[in-house]
Structures are given as C-alpha cells and as structure tokens.
Amino acid sequence: MQAEQVDGYAAALFEVARAEGALEVVEEELFKLSDVLSQSDELRSTLTDNTIPAEKRQEIVQDLLATGKATPVTSNLVSFVVGSGHARDLPAIIKSLVERAAAERQHSVAEVRSAVPLDENQRTRLASALSKNLGKEVEVKVHVDPSVLGGISARVGDVVIDGTVRHRLDQLKESIR
Amino acid sequence: MNALNAVLVFATAAPEGGEEATTNPILPAWNEVIWGAISFTVLFVLIAKFAFPAVKKGIDARADKIRSSLDEAERTRDEASTILDQYRRQLADAKNESARIIEEARQAADKLRQDLKSQAEAEVAEIKQRAQEDIAAQVERAMGDLRARVADMTIELTEKVVQRNLDRETNLALIERFIDEAESAA
C-alpha cells in the first residue's frame, strides 16, 4: 500500500473516531493493538493470510479486541481495515492516525521503546524533558519491546535518542568488527 | 688482252721469218687464229653482254641475301641479348624480391614470436596478479567473517549475560537515568 493510501485510511479512521467522540480512547487502543501485532508473528501472519476468509480474520481480531476490552468503535474500525485486505498495513495506518491525532492537539509524537512499561510519572517526566529539549510539545507513546533488553529509546520525527542496551550492544559489535 | 696481242703479233710476224715458220707444229693456221679470235671475241661479247649481268645479278642477289641474313642474324642476336639481359634483370629482381619477402617473413615471424611471448608473459603476470588478489580477498573475507563471527558470538554471550542480570529494578534504573539525563540536558 502506498503512503497516500495509508494516510487516507488513517484520516478515515481518525474522522470516524472523532465523530464518535472517542478519539483518545480509540487512539490508545489502536496503539496497544499495534504493539501486540509487532510482537506476535502468528497474529500478523494470520491476519494477512489471504487463504483465510476475510470474515474469519475479522472475527479473530474482534475476539482479540473484545478480550482486551476494546470499545466497539475501535473493534469496528480494525475489522473494517482487515476486511478491506489491508491488515498488513495496520501498524502504518495506526502510526499515521496517532501522529494525526497528536498534530490535532498541536503535539508531536515521541515513539518510545522500552523493555518494561513506563509508569505515569516516568511518562510525564520524559514528555516534559523531550518537549524542553526539542522545543515543542511532545506526547510519549510507549512500545513495550523486549528486544531492546534494557533502557529506552525515543524517536520524534527524524530525531532518535537511543539509550537502550540493544543499541549499546550493536555499537560494541560494530567496534569489535 | 696483252697475251692475245702477243699471240697475234707472233702470228703475223711468222711469215716474214721463212718456210720454217709455217712448219711450226705448235702454231695453228692463220685462219684458225682469226676465226678463233673472232669466235672468242663474239663469245666474249656475248658473255659480257648477256651472261655476266645475270651472273652478277645472281651474285649480288646472293650477297644481298647473305647480308640480309647476316643483318637478320645480328638483329636476332641483339634481340636475344636484349631478352637475355631482360631475363637476367627479371631474375635479379625476382631474387631480390624473394629475398625481401623472406626477410619480411622472418621479421614478421620474429615480431609475432616476440608479441606472443610478451602476450603470454603479460597473461601469466595478470593471472598471477589476479590469483594473488583473489587469495588476498579470500583471506580478507575469511578474516572479516571470522571477526564478524567472533563479534556475533561475543555479543550473543554478552546479551545472555545481560539478560540474566538485567532484572526489572536494573531496567527501571536505566530508564530513570535516561529520563534524568534528558531532564538535565533540557
């Protein structure tokens, strides 16, 4: 799918969520779903498997979201994307939607990766520090990613601040080579 | 003519000498002498008039023929000499040409041999150079692979050690430190 299509789907989902008055909730739930998708190869391959009927794949994702107590709006929006055969692009669509929602609030999105979830205090402090450093309001979105091993990394647009153990190990590997 | 006159003088002088002269058995009778002289003269005139020109003409014709033959022979000899000289020149030219061709062929063969030798030497040098480069590249690649493998193994081991020792508290401490550094940089 091309970037224009991704943005188009993100805009559609964004408008529906806002019309339903559930933009923040939908945004949060979709972000969590994006995390789940990035960590589960099985779920990703199931949702993108064209040999499985679209209805079946929609049923699977709706069951998953119901288990996670997601709102019906979120469930319907995700089901719509999966039914359209664009499950593969769901993470990109969600990313675009999150950025669009943050821009709506005059904020930028800081994609933070950490091996463990951050508490509210840490999120607030990190958002504040990044906002001051970058000179613009930043919203922190945390991806729990065990592959970073430890520490956190933050990406705001093209700016990346990487303090993860994985990054240090990669640097060490390069220096050894 | 002088001899004839002498005979006539003798013949006419004889009767004046007496009876002894007429009995000379050697001398013919006067009438025989006269008729003989007349016959001789007539015959001489006839011969001079008719036979001599024909004989002379024949002799001249034969002389002309002989001269012509000699001229023809001379001309033929000159022609033969010219042709011989021409053949000799052609033969010399052919010898020179053949010598030149042989020399050119020899030079071409030398040049070809030299070229082939140079080419073979260049090819050998190139093959050797390429082989050395290949060997160096393979050694470098093997060393690179070895370094990469060592690095991967080192990182793999380090990662396992880190994972074993990186508990939740340590992780949170790392996060806190990151946030603290971000705040202090602000």
Interface residues (C-beta under 8 A of the other chain):
Chain A: S114 A115 V116 L118 Q122 R125 L126 S128 A129 L130 K132 N133 L149 G150 G151 I152 A154 I161 G163 V165 L169 L172 K173 I176 R177
Chain B: G144 R147 A148 V150 A151 D152 T154 I155 T158 E159 V162 Q163 L166 R168 T170 N171 L172 L174 I175 E176 R177 F178 I179 E181 A182 E183 A185 A186
